[in-house]
């Protein structure tokens, strides 16, 4: 299992549009992927799950992946979040 902690860069956090980009990217990988905020964890491939975490700008999150392409998945999702979803 690979884990990476990052800070959400864009001002509004993971609202509908960035969350959709995040989920689409997560679904490109075969690994099981989760996103964690504080003590709550959600499936990174589920829109409702990600939105339910209420991730706002400046929030620290963890991206966790377990599977054959776990390193690539965490790297790609980290780059997406750090880029601010091009906002």
N, C-alpha and C positions, 0 to 999 in steps of 0.2 A: 504494500500500500504506500502511495506517495501522498504527502500533504504539503501544502504551501499556504502560508498566511500572507495576505495582501490587504491594502487599503483601497476601497472603491474610490476612484478618482473623479468621476463625473459628479456634478452638483446634485442631481436628483436621485442618484443611486440606481438600483435595479427596478425601475418602473417598467411598464408594459413593453416599450420598444427595446431598450437594452436587455431586458430579461429574455425577450424573444431571440435576440442575437446570441445571447449566452446559451440558451437551450438548443438552438440550431447547431452551434459549435459543439456542444456536449454530445449531441446525437450523432456526430460524425465518428465517434469512437465506440469501440466495443466494450470498453471497461465500464464498470459501475462507477458513477461519479456523484458526489454529494457536495453541497455547499453548506457551510456551517456559520452561523452568526451567534456569538455567545454560546449558549448551551443548546441551541436549537439546530437541527440538521434537516435538510430537505434534499430530495432527489434533484440533481442538477438538470435532469432531462424532463422535468415536470414544470410547466408554467405556473400552475397553482401552487406547487411546492415552493418554488423560488419566490414568487410574489408574497406568499404567506410569511416569509421571514422579515418583510418590511425593511429591506436593506436601503439605507439612505447614503448620500455622499459623505465621504469621510469615515465610513464604517469599516472596521477591520473584519474580514471574513477569512475563512479557510476553505480551500478547495481540496477535496480528497478524491483519489481515484484508486481503484483496485481492479487489475486485469492486465491483459497482454499488452495494451498500449497506454498504460497508466502514466508514464513519463510524458509522452507526447500530449496526452489529454490535459494534464495539469499545466504544461508549458503553454499550450495554445489558449486555454482559458485565462491564464494569468496575463498573457499578452493582450488579450481582448479587454480585460478589466483595466489594466494599466493604461491602455490607450484612451480610456474614457469613452469607449464605444463610438469614437469619432464625433463626439458632440462638442 
